[in-house]
Amino acid sequence: MAYNHGVPQKTLAVQYGISDRSVKRLIANARKSGLQLRTRAI
């Protein structure tokens, strides 16, 4: 996942044509599902 490799949430939002809020929601849902994601900005 690009997020785990240090890509900022805003960059992901632009890349996929979605809002920052949508990216944050997707990350939160992934964490709730048990995926191991970075815990802070790089």
N, CA, C and O atoms as CSV, one atom per row, in Angstrom:
chain,resi,resn,atom,element,x,y,z
A,1,MET,N,N,0.846,-1.180,0.000
A,1,MET,CA,C,0.000,0.000,0.000
A,1,MET,C,C,0.891,1.243,0.000
A,1,MET,O,O,1.826,1.344,0.794
A,2,ALA,N,N,0.605,2.156,-0.865
A,2,ALA,CA,C,1.407,3.373,-1.005
A,2,ALA,C,C,1.481,4.142,0.308
A,2,ALA,O,O,2.514,4.732,0.625
A,3,TYR,N,N,0.409,4.139,1.062
A,3,TYR,CA,C,0.376,4.846,2.346
A,3,TYR,C,C,1.487,4.348,3.265
A,3,TYR,O,O,2.140,5.147,3.937
A,4,ASN,N,N,1.706,3.042,3.298
A,4,ASN,CA,C,2.752,2.474,4.150
A,4,ASN,C,C,4.149,2.821,3.667
A,4,ASN,O,O,5.104,2.740,4.440
A,5,HIS,N,N,4.287,3.201,2.422
A,5,HIS,CA,C,5.583,3.577,1.879
A,5,HIS,C,C,5.837,5.074,1.980
A,5,HIS,O,O,6.799,5.583,1.404
A,6,GLY,N,N,4.977,5.781,2.710
A,6,GLY,CA,C,5.216,7.190,2.992
A,6,GLY,C,C,4.481,8.191,2.125
A,6,GLY,O,O,4.693,9.396,2.266
A,7,VAL,N,N,3.624,7.725,1.232
A,7,VAL,CA,C,2.880,8.659,0.386
A,7,VAL,C,C,1.850,9.382,1.266
A,7,VAL,O,O,1.050,8.733,1.941
A,8,PRO,N,N,1.867,10.714,1.260
A,8,PRO,CA,C,0.921,11.483,2.087
A,8,PRO,C,C,-0.537,11.261,1.665
A,8,PRO,O,O,-0.833,10.983,0.503
A,9,GLN,N,N,-1.417,11.391,2.626
A,9,GLN,CA,C,-2.847,11.212,2.366
A,9,GLN,C,C,-3.346,12.173,1.291
A,9,GLN,O,O,-4.144,11.779,0.439
A,10,LYS,N,N,-2.897,13.409,1.314
A,10,LYS,CA,C,-3.341,14.378,0.303
A,10,LYS,C,C,-2.926,13.947,-1.097
A,10,LYS,O,O,-3.686,14.111,-2.052
A,11,THR,N,N,-1.724,13.399,-1.220
A,11,THR,CA,C,-1.245,12.928,-2.517
A,11,THR,C,C,-2.105,11.771,-3.006
A,11,THR,O,O,-2.450,11.709,-4.186
A,12,LEU,N,N,-2.448,10.867,-2.117
A,12,LEU,CA,C,-3.311,9.738,-2.487
A,12,LEU,C,C,-4.685,10.237,-2.938
A,12,LEU,O,O,-5.256,9.717,-3.897
A,13,ALA,N,N,-5.204,11.232,-2.250
A,13,ALA,CA,C,-6.512,11.781,-2.611
A,13,ALA,C,C,-6.492,12.339,-4.032
A,13,ALA,O,O,-7.403,12.080,-4.818
A,14,VAL,N,N,-5.460,13.100,-4.356
A,14,VAL,CA,C,-5.342,13.668,-5.699
A,14,VAL,C,C,-5.149,12.555,-6.733
A,14,VAL,O,O,-5.779,12.563,-7.791
A,15,GLN,N,N,-4.284,11.613,-6.418
A,15,GLN,CA,C,-3.974,10.522,-7.344
A,15,GLN,C,C,-5.220,9.722,-7.709
A,15,GLN,O,O,-5.397,9.331,-8.862
A,16,TYR,N,N,-6.083,9.480,-6.720
A,16,TYR,CA,C,-7.275,8.663,-6.963
A,16,TYR,C,C,-8.542,9.480,-7.211
A,16,TYR,O,O,-9.613,8.915,-7.436
A,17,GLY,N,N,-8.423,10.802,-7.171
A,17,GLY,CA,C,-9.569,11.658,-7.458
A,17,GLY,C,C,-10.656,11.599,-6.407
A,17,GLY,O,O,-11.845,11.664,-6.720
A,18,ILE,N,N,-10.235,11.473,-5.144
A,18,ILE,CA,C,-11.191,11.442,-4.039
A,18,ILE,C,C,-10.783,12.495,-3.009
A,18,ILE,O,O,-9.702,13.076,-3.099
A,19,SER,N,N,-11.639,12.730,-2.049
A,19,SER,CA,C,-11.359,13.750,-1.040
A,19,SER,C,C,-10.374,13.232,0.005
A,19,SER,O,O,-10.208,12.025,0.180
A,20,ASP,N,N,-9.720,14.176,0.700
A,20,ASP,CA,C,-8.832,13.810,1.813
A,20,ASP,C,C,-9.606,13.005,2.852
A,20,ASP,O,O,-9.104,12.032,3.414
A,21,ARG,N,N,-10.822,13.432,3.086
A,21,ARG,CA,C,-11.665,12.760,4.082
A,21,ARG,C,C,-11.927,11.304,3.699
A,21,ARG,O,O,-11.950,10.429,4.565
A,22,SER,N,N,-12.122,11.042,2.411
A,22,SER,CA,C,-12.335,9.673,1.946
A,22,SER,C,C,-11.104,8.815,2.184
A,22,SER,O,O,-11.216,7.654,2.578
A,23,VAL,N,N,-9.927,9.387,1.944
A,23,VAL,CA,C,-8.682,8.648,2.190
A,23,VAL,C,C,-8.574,8.310,3.667
A,23,VAL,O,O,-8.254,7.175,4.022
A,24,LYS,N,N,-8.835,9.274,4.525
A,24,LYS,CA,C,-8.769,9.039,5.972
A,24,LYS,C,C,-9.745,7.949,6.391
A,24,LYS,O,O,-9.417,7.102,7.222
A,25,ARG,N,N,-10.944,7.969,5.817
A,25,ARG,CA,C,-11.952,6.954,6.139
A,25,ARG,C,C,-11.499,5.569,5.675
A,25,ARG,O,O,-11.665,4.587,6.399
A,26,LEU,N,N,-10.929,5.490,4.471
A,26,LEU,CA,C,-10.439,4.210,3.966
A,26,LEU,C,C,-9.315,3.659,4.843
A,26,LEU,O,O,-9.261,2.457,5.101
A,27,ILE,N,N,-8.431,4.522,5.294
A,27,ILE,CA,C,-7.338,4.093,6.165
A,27,ILE,C,C,-7.892,3.609,7.502
A,27,ILE,O,O,-7.461,2.579,8.019
A,28,ALA,N,N,-8.840,4.348,8.057
A,28,ALA,CA,C,-9.444,3.943,9.326
A,28,ALA,C,C,-10.146,2.595,9.191
A,28,ALA,O,O,-10.036,1.748,10.078
A,29,ASN,N,N,-10.859,2.391,8.097
A,29,ASN,CA,C,-11.547,1.110,7.877
A,29,ASN,C,C,-10.550,-0.033,7.711
A,29,ASN,O,O,-10.796,-1.144,8.183
A,30,ALA,N,N,-9.439,0.228,7.051
A,30,ALA,CA,C,-8.405,-0.797,6.877
A,30,ALA,C,C,-7.831,-1.193,8.234
A,30,ALA,O,O,-7.607,-2.374,8.499
A,31,ARG,N,N,-7.595,-0.206,9.086
A,31,ARG,CA,C,-7.080,-0.505,10.431
A,31,ARG,C,C,-8.077,-1.339,11.224
A,31,ARG,O,O,-7.691,-2.290,11.904
A,32,LYS,N,N,-9.360,-0.988,11.139
A,32,LYS,CA,C,-10.395,-1.736,11.856
A,32,LYS,C,C,-10.486,-3.172,11.361
A,32,LYS,O,O,-10.873,-4.067,12.113
A,33,SER,N,N,-10.132,-3.393,10.102
A,33,SER,CA,C,-10.166,-4.729,9.513
A,33,SER,C,C,-8.935,-5.554,9.898
A,33,SER,O,O,-8.849,-6.740,9.581
A,34,GLY,N,N,-7.995,-4.919,10.577
A,34,GLY,CA,C,-6.827,-5.638,11.045
A,34,GLY,C,C,-5.569,-5.460,10.223
A,34,GLY,O,O,-4.552,-6.086,10.524
A,35,LEU,N,N,-5.602,-4.628,9.193
A,35,LEU,CA,C,-4.391,-4.389,8.414
A,35,LEU,C,C,-3.386,-3.577,9.231
A,35,LEU,O,O,-3.758,-2.658,9.961
A,36,GLN,N,N,-2.132,-3.924,9.097
A,36,GLN,CA,C,-1.078,-3.199,9.785
A,36,GLN,C,C,-0.657,-2.024,8.900
A,36,GLN,O,O,-0.110,-2.226,7.816
A,37,LEU,N,N,-0.908,-0.823,9.352
A,37,LEU,CA,C,-0.552,0.384,8.615
A,37,LEU,C,C,0.403,1.219,9.452
A,37,LEU,O,O,0.477,1.066,10.671
A,38,ARG,N,N,1.127,2.096,8.787
A,38,ARG,CA,C,2.020,2.977,9.556
A,38,ARG,C,C,1.187,3.759,10.554
A,38,ARG,O,O,0.010,4.033,10.318
A,39,THR,N,N,1.798,4.111,11.657
A,39,THR,CA,C,1.056,4.758,12.715
A,39,THR,C,C,1.212,6.270,12.739
A,39,THR,O,O,0.459,6.965,13.421
A,40,ARG,N,N,2.201,6.788,11.987
A,40,ARG,CA,C,2.374,8.235,11.936
A,40,ARG,C,C,3.012,8.630,10.622
A,40,ARG,O,O,3.542,7.794,9.891
A,41,ALA,N,N,2.951,9.904,10.340
A,41,ALA,CA,C,3.515,10.414,9.085
A,41,ALA,C,C,5.012,10.171,9.040
A,41,ALA,O,O,5.702,10.194,10.059
A,42,ILE,N,N,5.481,9.943,7.858
A,42,ILE,CA,C,6.916,9.714,7.642
A,42,ILE,C,C,7.565,11.030,7.253
A,42,ILE,O,O,8.773,11.078,7.022
